[in-house]
Amino acid sequence: MSDRRKRSLLFFDDDDDDDDDDDDDNDDAALFLPPLSSSPFTPHPIKTPSPPPPPKRHQKTTTTTTSALEPVIPAEIMQLHHSKHHQAYVSNLNAAAEKHAAAEARGDVAAMVSLQPALRFNGGGHVNHSLLWQTLCPVADFEPPRGALERAIEESFGGGGGGGRGGQGSGGSGSAKQPAALDRLQQEMAAAAVGVQGSGWAWLGFDPSAAAAGRKGQQQLVVRATANQDPLGTAFPGLVPLYGIDVWEHAYYLRYKNARPDYVREIWKVTDWRRVAALFEEAAAKGK
C-alpha cells in the first residue's frame, strides 16, 4: 500500500472504548473495517439441545488523528461522532447480541423477537458508520472518480448527454469543472439527503439486478435515502451501499448548525472516490 493511500485511510483511536475486554485478541491492534459483505450480527439458527456459540463482540476501527478531514469536518465533530455515537451503537449492539444469544439458548422466542429493533438500530448504526469511515479522505488526497466507476456514473446519471462537463463541481480543492453526470449524481444525493425528515442517510448504491440485465440505459448506480440507522440493503433489498452521507445532526451540527445543505455540499471535498471505486468493482464482480 502506498504512503499516500495509507494517509487517505481514516483510523480512529479507541482509547475511550469501554467495549474492549481481555477476551478480545485484537485489543491493541489497529483494526481494519470488515468487508462490505460482512454483517455485524448473524442470528444463530434455533436448534436444540446444543446452545449457540457466544456472539461475536464488535469493535470500531482505530485512527491516527481526528483532524484529518478539517476544515470540512472539524476534529471535535469527528471525535464525538466516532468515540461517542459510533461507540454507543457498538456497545448497544454487543449488549443486544448477548441477550439474543442467551434467549436463543433457553428457547425464548418472544425475547428474541423483542430484541430485533435494538439489533436493527444499533447493528445498522455500526454497519453504516463502518462504511462511512472507509469512504472519507483528507482534502489534500481527494481525487475524482476514474475508471469503471466513472463510466458507471456516466451511464447512470449522464442523461444521454455524453461526457459533457457540468458547472463548478463540489469536488476537492482546485477542481474547476467536473463531468455533468457527476454533477447530477451529487444533485440527486443532495436532494435525498436534505429531504430526509429527521435523521437518516442518503446513499449511492449499486443495483446488481440492473447490472446483470445489461440493458442500455438501465441504472447500475442509484440514489436512495433511508431513515434512522436502516442500512441501504435492509430498506432496499438487493442494493449494495457504496457511499453514504450521514444526515444525523451529530454528524454536522457543531460546524454547520441547521444548514444541512451546506454540509452536504462540502462533504464531497472529502469523499474518497478511490475507495468507492474499489467497493463498486467488488460489488460488480460479485453480481456477475
C-alpha positions in Angstrom: 0.0 0.0 0.0 1.4 3.4 -1.0 2.2 6.0 1.7 -0.4 8.3 0.1 -3.1 5.6 0.3 -2.2 5.0 3.9 -2.7 8.7 4.6 -6.1 8.6 3.0 -7.5 5.8 5.2 -9.0 7.0 8.4 -8.3 5.0 11.6 -9.7 6.2 14.9 -8.3 5.9 18.4 -10.3 3.6 20.7 -8.8 4.9 24.0 -12.3 5.7 25.2 -13.7 2.3 24.0 -15.4 0.8 27.0 -16.4 -2.3 25.0 -12.9 -3.8 24.7 -12.1 -6.6 27.2 -9.4 -9.1 27.9 -11.1 -11.7 25.9 -10.5 -9.8 22.6 -7.4 -10.9 20.8 -7.0 -7.7 18.9 -7.4 -5.1 21.7 -4.0 -3.5 20.9 -4.2 -3.9 17.2 -5.3 -1.4 14.5 -8.5 -2.9 13.3 -9.4 -2.6 9.6 -13.1 -2.3 8.8 -14.8 -5.5 7.8 -15.5 -6.2 4.1 -18.7 -4.7 2.7 -20.3 -8.1 2.5 -19.8 -8.7 6.3 -22.7 -8.5 8.7 -22.2 -7.2 12.3 -24.6 -9.8 13.7 -25.6 -13.1 12.2 -28.5 -14.7 14.0 -27.9 -18.3 15.1 -30.5 -20.8 13.9 -32.8 -22.1 16.5 -31.6 -25.5 17.5 -31.8 -27.9 20.4 -30.3 -29.1 22.6 -26.9 -27.5 21.8 -26.6 -23.9 22.9 -25.4 -21.4 20.3 -21.8 -20.1 20.5 -21.1 -16.8 22.2 -21.9 -13.8 20.0 -19.0 -12.0 18.3 -18.1 -8.8 20.0 -17.8 -5.9 17.7 -15.3 -3.2 17.7 -14.8 0.1 16.0 -11.7 0.8 13.8 -8.9 2.9 15.1 -7.3 6.1 13.7 -4.2 8.2 13.9 -6.0 11.6 14.0 -9.4 13.1 14.2 -8.4 16.2 12.4 -7.8 14.5 9.0 -11.0 15.9 7.5 -10.6 19.6 8.5 -11.8 22.1 7.6 -14.8 20.2 6.1 -15.4 18.2 9.3 -13.7 19.6 12.4 -11.8 17.4 14.8 -14.3 17.9 17.6 -17.1 16.5 15.4 -15.1 13.5 14.4 -14.1 12.8 18.0 -17.7 12.9 19.2 -19.1 11.1 16.2 -16.7 8.2 16.5 -15.9 7.8 20.2 -19.4 8.7 21.5 -22.0 8.0 18.8 -20.5 5.1 17.0 -19.2 3.7 20.2 -22.8 3.7 21.6 -24.0 1.7 18.6 -21.2 -0.8 19.1 -21.8 -1.2 22.9 -25.6 -1.5 22.5 -25.2 -4.0 19.6 -23.0 -6.2 21.7 -25.4 -6.0 24.6 -28.4 -6.9 22.4 -26.4 -9.7 20.7 -25.5 -11.2 24.1 -29.2 -11.0 25.3 -30.3 -12.6 22.0 -27.8 -15.4 22.3 -29.0 -16.1 25.9 -32.6 -16.0 24.8 -31.9 -18.4 22.0 -30.0 -20.7 24.3 -33.1 -21.0 26.5 -35.5 -21.2 23.6 -37.2 -17.9 24.5 -38.5 -16.8 21.1 -40.6 -13.9 22.4 -37.4 -12.4 23.9 -35.5 -12.9 20.7 -38.3 -11.1 18.7 -38.3 -8.2 21.2 -34.6 -7.7 20.7 -34.9 -7.2 16.9 -35.5 -3.4 17.0 -32.3 -2.9 19.1 -30.3 -5.2 16.8 -31.6 -3.5 13.7 -31.0 0.1 15.0 -27.6 -0.5 16.7 -26.4 -3.0 14.1 -27.4 -0.6 11.4 -25.5 2.2 13.1 -22.4 0.1 13.3 -22.6 -1.0 9.7 -23.4 2.4 8.3 -20.6 4.2 10.2 -18.1 1.5 9.4 -18.7 2.2 5.7 -18.6 5.9 6.3 -15.1 5.9 7.9 -13.8 3.9 4.9 -15.0 6.3 2.3 -13.7 9.6 3.6 -10.2 11.1 2.9 -8.3 14.3 3.6 -9.0 17.2 1.3 -5.4 17.0 0.0 -5.9 13.4 -1.0 -9.1 13.9 -3.0 -9.3 12.5 -6.5 -12.3 12.5 -8.7 -13.9 9.2 -9.9 -12.0 7.3 -12.5 -12.1 4.1 -14.4 -15.0 1.7 -14.2 -16.8 3.9 -11.5 -16.5 7.0 -13.7 -18.0 5.1 -16.6 -20.9 3.7 -14.4 -21.6 7.2 -13.2 -21.8 8.5 -16.8 -24.1 5.6 -17.8 -26.4 6.0 -14.8 -26.5 9.8 -14.4 -25.3 11.1 -17.8 -28.9 11.5 -19.2 -27.8 10.6 -22.7 -25.8 13.8 -22.9 -22.4 12.1 -23.4 -19.4 13.1 -21.4 -20.1 16.7 -21.2 -18.8 18.9 -18.4 -21.1 20.4 -15.8 -20.8 23.6 -13.7 -18.5 24.3 -10.8 -18.1 21.0 -9.1 -18.3 20.1 -5.4 -15.1 18.1 -5.6 -11.8 18.7 -3.9 -10.0 22.0 -3.8 -8.5 23.1 -7.0 -11.1 21.4 -9.2 -12.7 23.7 -11.9 -15.4 21.8 -13.7 -16.5 18.2 -13.3 -18.5 15.9 -15.6 -22.2 16.7 -15.9 -23.0 13.1 -14.8 -21.1 13.6 -11.5 -23.0 16.9 -11.0 -26.3 15.1 -11.4 -25.3 12.3 -9.1 -24.4 14.9 -6.4 -27.6 16.9 -7.0 -29.7 13.7 -6.6 -27.8 12.8 -3.4 -28.2 16.3 -2.1 -31.9 16.2 -2.7 -32.1 12.9 -1.0 -30.0 14.0 2.0 -31.7 17.3 2.5 -35.1 15.7 2.1 -34.6 13.2 4.9 -37.2 14.1 7.6 -35.4 14.0 11.0 -32.4 11.7 10.9 -31.1 9.2 8.3 -28.8 8.7 5.4 -28.5 9.4 1.7 -26.9 6.6 -0.3 -25.2 5.9 -3.6 -25.9 2.2 -4.2 -25.1 -0.5 -6.8 -28.0 -2.5 -8.2 -26.8 -5.9 -9.2 -30.0 -6.8 -11.0 -29.6 -3.8 -13.3 -26.0 -4.7 -14.0 -26.9 -8.4 -14.7 -29.7 -7.3 -17.1 -27.2 -5.3 -19.1 -29.9 -3.3 -20.8 -28.7 0.0 -22.2 -29.8 3.0 -20.1 -30.7 0.9 -17.0 -29.0 2.4 -14.0 -26.4 0.3 -12.2 -25.9 3.1 -9.7 -28.9 4.5 -7.8 -29.6 7.1 -5.1 -31.8 6.3 -2.2 -32.5 7.6 1.3 -33.1 5.6 4.5 -34.5 6.6 7.9 -32.7 6.5 11.2 -29.9 3.8 11.0 -31.5 1.5 8.5 -28.8 0.1 6.2 -29.4 0.5 2.5 -29.7 -3.2 1.9 -32.3 -3.5 4.7 -34.6 -0.8 3.4 -34.0 -1.7 -0.3 -33.1 -5.4 -0.5 -30.6 -6.2 -3.2 -28.9 -2.8 -3.3 -25.3 -2.7 -2.3 -24.1 0.5 -0.4 -21.1 2.3 -1.9 -21.2 5.7 -0.2 -23.4 7.2 2.4 -24.0 10.7 3.7 -24.9 10.7 7.4 -27.5 13.4 8.0 -28.0 12.8 11.7 -27.3 16.2 13.3 -24.4 14.8 15.3 -22.5 14.5 12.0 -22.5 18.2 11.2 -24.3 20.5 13.7 -21.3 21.8 15.6 -20.0 23.2 12.3 -23.0 23.8 10.0 -25.7 24.3 12.6 -29.1 23.9 10.8 -27.7 24.4 7.3 -27.7 20.8 6.3 -27.4 21.7 2.5 -24.1 23.4 3.2 -22.8 20.3 4.9 -24.0 18.1 2.1 -22.3 20.3 -0.5 -19.0 20.3 1.4 -18.8 16.6 2.2 -17.8 15.9 -1.5 -14.5 17.5 -0.8 -13.5 14.6 1.5 -15.2 11.8 -0.5 -12.7 9.0 -1.1 -13.7 8.1 -4.6 -10.8 5.6 -4.8 -12.4 3.6 -2.0 -15.9 3.9 -3.5 -14.5 2.7 -6.8 -13.0 -0.4 -5.1 -16.3 -1.2 -3.4 -18.1 -0.7 -6.8 -15.7 -3.1 -8.5 -16.1 -5.7 -5.7 -19.9 -5.5 -5.9 -19.9 -5.6 -9.7 -17.7 -8.7 -9.7 -20.0 -10.5 -7.3 -23.0 -9.5 -9.3 -21.8 -11.2 -12.5 
